[in-house]
């Protein structure tokens, strides 16, 4: 089965960072990873920008191992339609970037 990464770059609404972080860490990650095929997820906060102009300050990487990556998207759509996914009311949707990637090469370990 292909390894899949769902990547989400996000920014909280002004003045809503605490609420955004609480919602994302304590609700959203669990809701999304409840979709069959997801194995887990982790969030990261920007500490330095090396290149590019993306304004987002947070990154979430969701790991999945599935035959059909489209099934993850369908599962997320079903979750949202069912009302079981909490709306992102503290997130700046104008800057949000979400994409699904499948692996296209072997993992390279340091020194190897």
C-alpha positions in Angstrom: 0.0 0.0 0.0 1.3 3.5 -0.7 2.4 5.8 2.1 0.4 9.0 2.0 0.9 12.4 3.7 -1.8 14.9 4.1 -0.2 18.3 4.7 -2.0 21.3 6.1 -0.5 24.7 6.4 -2.6 27.0 8.6 -2.8 30.3 10.5 -5.0 31.2 13.4 -7.3 34.2 13.1 -5.9 37.3 14.7 -6.3 37.2 18.5 -7.5 33.5 18.4 -4.2 31.6 18.6 -4.9 29.9 22.0 -8.4 28.8 20.8 -7.0 27.7 17.5 -4.2 25.6 19.1 -6.6 24.0 21.5 -9.1 23.2 18.8 -6.5 21.8 16.4 -4.6 19.7 18.9 -7.4 18.5 21.0 -10.3 18.1 18.5 -9.2 18.4 14.9 -6.3 15.9 14.8 -8.4 13.2 16.5 -11.4 13.9 14.2 -9.4 13.6 11.0 -7.4 10.6 12.1 -10.6 8.8 12.9 -11.1 8.4 9.1 -10.1 4.8 8.2 -6.6 4.7 6.7 -5.0 7.4 8.8 -2.3 6.2 11.2 -1.7 9.5 13.1 -0.7 13.1 12.8 1.6 15.7 14.3 1.7 19.5 14.4 4.6 21.9 14.0 5.1 25.6 14.5 7.2 27.8 12.2 10.5 28.9 13.7 12.3 30.1 10.6 11.5 30.7 7.0 14.2 29.7 4.5 12.4 30.5 1.2 9.0 31.3 -0.2 6.2 33.6 0.7 3.6 31.3 2.3 2.1 33.2 5.3 1.1 30.2 7.3 2.7 29.6 10.7 1.5 26.1 11.5 2.0 22.7 9.8 0.2 19.5 10.4 1.3 16.2 8.8 -1.1 13.3 8.7 0.2 9.9 8.0 -1.8 7.2 6.1 -1.2 3.9 4.5 -4.0 3.1 2.0 -4.6 1.4 -1.3 -6.6 4.4 -2.6 -5.6 7.9 -1.5 -8.9 9.2 -2.8 -10.6 7.1 -0.2 -9.1 9.3 2.5 -10.5 12.4 0.8 -13.9 10.7 0.5 -13.7 9.7 4.2 -12.9 13.3 5.2 -15.8 14.5 3.1 -18.2 12.1 4.8 -16.9 13.1 8.2 -17.5 16.8 7.4 -21.0 16.1 6.0 -21.9 14.0 9.0 -21.3 17.0 11.3 -18.7 15.0 13.3 -15.9 17.4 12.2 -15.7 20.5 14.2 -15.7 23.6 11.9 -12.4 25.6 11.8 -13.8 28.8 13.3 -10.5 30.0 14.7 -8.5 29.3 11.4 -7.8 31.8 8.7 -9.3 29.9 5.7 -8.0 32.5 3.3 -4.4 31.3 3.8 -5.0 27.6 4.5 -3.2 25.2 2.2 -4.0 21.5 2.3 -2.6 18.9 -0.1 -2.4 15.1 -0.3 0.9 13.5 -1.4 2.0 9.9 -2.1 5.5 8.7 -1.7 7.6 8.7 -4.8 11.0 7.6 -3.5 12.6 5.7 -0.7 13.2 7.2 2.7 16.8 8.4 3.0 18.3 8.2 6.5 21.1 10.5 7.6 24.5 9.2 6.8 23.2 6.6 4.4 
